[in-house]
Structures are given as C-alpha cells and as structure tokens.
Amino acid sequence: MSQFAYAVRVDVGGEEAIGWRVGGEGFDVVMIAVRSDTIVTTFTYLAAEGRTDRLPDPLTTTRTGVQKLVGRRETPVMLDRSPA
C-alpha cells in the first residue's frame, strides 16, 4: 500500500487538500486533510486490511463534508493521482 501524499484539492474542494493511504497490522486507512479559509478539517476512513473497497468513496464523502462545512458547492475536476 502506498504511503505517499496525494494532492486531492480538485477532487474534494477547499483551498488546500491532501490525502494519504496507509496501512498497519490488519487495517488500512485513508486520511484526507482540507483547509478552506479559516476552516481546517480531517476525514479518516478505516477498514480491515484489503477491504477499503467496502468503504463509501472517500473522495465523494469528503467533498460532501467540505461542501457542508464551507456552505457552498464546489465542482471538482478529476486530478492525476501522482504523489504530491
């Protein structure tokens, strides 16, 4: 599993956003941190090892959360998933 950081701002909104996929003994984690104006928030998605396919799409869920927090709709454009 990759432990690189990925720029995901275009996918989730906000002024800055970065995401990570990390794993440990028996678990996988997707973490996304977002800053928009003075709001900074993190989203964490935890699953049993190799079962992140059972999670709701973390980018879609995070985008919805960011839109609710900042009170406006931002239209994302898909971005290349190269490491940041």
C-alpha positions as YAML, in Angstrom:
chain: A
units: angstrom
residues:
- id: 1
  name: MET
  ca: [0.00, 0.00, 0.00]
- id: 2
  name: SER
  ca: [1.27, 3.45, -0.91]
- id: 3
  name: GLN
  ca: [2.14, 5.87, 1.86]
- id: 4
  name: PHE
  ca: [2.70, 8.82, -0.46]
- id: 5
  name: ALA
  ca: [0.71, 12.02, -0.01]
- id: 6
  name: TYR
  ca: [-1.63, 12.93, -2.87]
- id: 7
  name: ALA
  ca: [-2.95, 16.36, -3.82]
- id: 8
  name: VAL
  ca: [-6.76, 15.97, -3.81]
- id: 9
  name: ARG
  ca: [-7.95, 19.60, -3.71]
- id: 10
  name: VAL
  ca: [-9.53, 19.39, -7.14]
- id: 11
  name: ASP
  ca: [-11.41, 16.25, -6.08]
- id: 12
  name: VAL
  ca: [-12.71, 17.38, -2.70]
- id: 13
  name: GLY
  ca: [-12.73, 21.21, -2.76]
- id: 14
  name: GLY
  ca: [-11.21, 23.65, -0.32]
- id: 15
  name: GLU
  ca: [-8.17, 25.83, -0.85]
- id: 16
  name: GLU
  ca: [-5.73, 23.06, 0.06]
- id: 17
  name: ALA
  ca: [-6.33, 19.31, 0.41]
- id: 18
  name: ILE
  ca: [-4.00, 16.37, 0.72]
- id: 19
  name: GLY
  ca: [-4.70, 12.68, 1.21]
- id: 20
  name: TRP
  ca: [-2.82, 9.57, 2.31]
- id: 21
  name: ARG
  ca: [-3.42, 5.82, 2.12]
- id: 22
  name: VAL
  ca: [-1.59, 3.96, 4.86]
- id: 23
  name: GLY
  ca: [-1.84, 0.53, 6.38]
- id: 24
  name: GLY
  ca: [-0.91, -1.31, 9.51]
- id: 25
  name: GLU
  ca: [-1.21, -4.78, 11.00]
- id: 26
  name: GLY
  ca: [-4.72, -5.80, 9.94]
- id: 27
  name: PHE
  ca: [-6.04, -2.39, 8.86]
- id: 28
  name: ASP
  ca: [-5.96, 0.18, 6.04]
- id: 29
  name: VAL
  ca: [-6.60, 3.90, 6.47]
- id: 30
  name: VAL
  ca: [-7.45, 6.69, 4.03]
- id: 31
  name: MET
  ca: [-6.83, 10.13, 5.57]
- id: 32
  name: ILE
  ca: [-7.70, 13.47, 3.95]
- id: 33
  name: ALA
  ca: [-6.94, 16.92, 5.38]
- id: 34
  name: VAL
  ca: [-8.67, 20.00, 3.94]
- id: 35
  name: ARG
  ca: [-8.26, 23.76, 4.52]
- id: 36
  name: SER
  ca: [-10.81, 26.29, 3.30]
- id: 37
  name: ASP
  ca: [-10.44, 29.87, 4.52]
- id: 38
  name: THR
  ca: [-10.15, 29.52, 8.32]
- id: 39
  name: ILE
  ca: [-11.62, 26.00, 8.47]
- id: 40
  name: VAL
  ca: [-9.23, 23.06, 8.76]
- id: 41
  name: THR
  ca: [-10.70, 19.57, 9.00]
- id: 42
  name: THR
  ca: [-9.61, 15.97, 8.61]
- id: 43
  name: PHE
  ca: [-11.51, 12.95, 7.37]
- id: 44
  name: THR
  ca: [-10.39, 9.42, 8.28]
- id: 45
  name: TYR
  ca: [-11.70, 6.21, 6.74]
- id: 46
  name: LEU
  ca: [-10.69, 2.95, 8.43]
- id: 47
  name: ALA
  ca: [-11.21, -0.59, 7.09]
- id: 48
  name: ALA
  ca: [-9.95, -4.09, 7.69]
- id: 49
  name: GLU
  ca: [-6.76, -4.77, 5.72]
- id: 50
  name: GLY
  ca: [-7.51, -5.09, 2.00]
- id: 51
  name: ARG
  ca: [-11.19, -4.17, 2.45]
- id: 52
  name: THR
  ca: [-11.19, -0.45, 1.60]
- id: 53
  name: ASP
  ca: [-13.41, -1.41, -1.36]
- id: 54
  name: ARG
  ca: [-16.23, -1.77, 1.19]
- id: 55
  name: LEU
  ca: [-15.92, 1.89, 2.24]
- id: 56
  name: PRO
  ca: [-18.00, 4.63, 0.63]
- id: 57
  name: ASP
  ca: [-15.81, 6.52, -1.86]
- id: 58
  name: PRO
  ca: [-13.59, 8.67, 0.42]
- id: 59
  name: LEU
  ca: [-13.25, 11.49, -2.16]
- id: 60
  name: THR
  ca: [-17.03, 11.77, -2.70]
- id: 61
  name: THR
  ca: [-17.77, 11.60, 1.03]
- id: 62
  name: THR
  ca: [-15.07, 14.18, 1.82]
- id: 63
  name: ARG
  ca: [-16.30, 16.51, -0.95]
- id: 64
  name: THR
  ca: [-19.83, 16.38, 0.53]
- id: 65
  name: GLY
  ca: [-18.45, 17.12, 4.00]
- id: 66
  name: VAL
  ca: [-16.37, 20.05, 2.75]
- id: 67
  name: GLN
  ca: [-19.36, 21.49, 0.89]
- id: 68
  name: LYS
  ca: [-21.46, 21.34, 4.07]
- id: 69
  name: LEU
  ca: [-18.70, 22.89, 6.18]
- id: 70
  name: VAL
  ca: [-17.96, 25.81, 3.87]
- id: 71
  name: GLY
  ca: [-21.58, 26.35, 2.87]
- id: 72
  name: ARG
  ca: [-21.17, 26.32, -0.89]
- id: 73
  name: ARG
  ca: [-20.92, 23.86, -3.72]
- id: 74
  name: GLU
  ca: [-17.58, 23.46, -5.41]
- id: 75
  name: THR
  ca: [-17.45, 21.48, -8.64]
- id: 76
  name: PRO
  ca: [-14.38, 19.21, -8.62]
- id: 77
  name: VAL
  ca: [-12.41, 18.23, -11.69]
- id: 78
  name: MET
  ca: [-10.67, 14.85, -11.59]
- id: 79
  name: LEU
  ca: [-6.94, 15.13, -10.98]
- id: 80
  name: ASP
  ca: [-3.97, 12.93, -11.78]
- id: 81
  name: ARG
  ca: [-3.18, 10.78, -8.73]
- id: 82
  name: SER
  ca: [0.59, 11.35, -8.78]
- id: 83
  name: PRO
  ca: [2.28, 11.67, -5.38]
- id: 84
  name: ALA
  ca: [2.45, 15.26, -4.11]
...
